[in-house]
Amino acid sequence: MQVPMQLTFRHMPPSAALEDDIRERVRRLDDVCDRLIRCRVLVEAPHHSHHQGNLFHVRVELTVPGREIVVNREPEQHHAHEDAHVAIRDAFDAAARRLEDWVREVRGQTKNHEPPPRGRVARLFPDEDFGFIETPEGTDVYFHRNSVVTGDFDRLHVGDEVRFTPETGVKGPQASSVHVTRRAAD
């Protein structure tokens, strides 16, 4: 991190134990992203006029190139935040997830939600509980009875159109799940 962490305790005395916990969590964030510029942390106890359980508010502000990531853990949302360590843990876990998302975005590793492959049932061996899907490229993909979603194996026919989740099996390509998308004309 380029700038030292800034830690503020509000409506409560500073705590060495909380500060050590926070410093360790900031170090872990620095491991997630080596481009972290600044980290500000606010740990706030409720006002003294508060009559119910003491719920802590934690705010983590992270600065990275081109963006500021802010995480607030409001005490009204989580009664587990009567423990300052739990409130800090939750805030830093959320900050780490948001920082990881930013790192993936910068690296161009955001998820591409490609549609699952499609094919048609080419051959069935009902007595042996398996079959083959032919892809548009002409590849045969093995599938087992248990791979057919909703137990529709007995209703499958050659020519049914399916989508499937591919994986590599011991003997070649296979489908771990098979969904019927259109029945073959009778």
Buried (B, 14 or more C-beta within 10 A) or exposed (E): BEEEBEBEBEBBEEBEEBBEBBEEBBEEBBEBBEBBBBBBBBBBBBEEEEEEEBBBBBBBBBBBEEEEBEBEBEBEEBEEBBEBBBBBBBBBEBBBEBBEEBBEEBEEEEEEEEEEBBBBBBEBEEEEEBBBBBBEEEBBBBBBBEBBBEEBBEEBEEEBBBBBBBEEBEEEBBBEBBBBEEEEEE
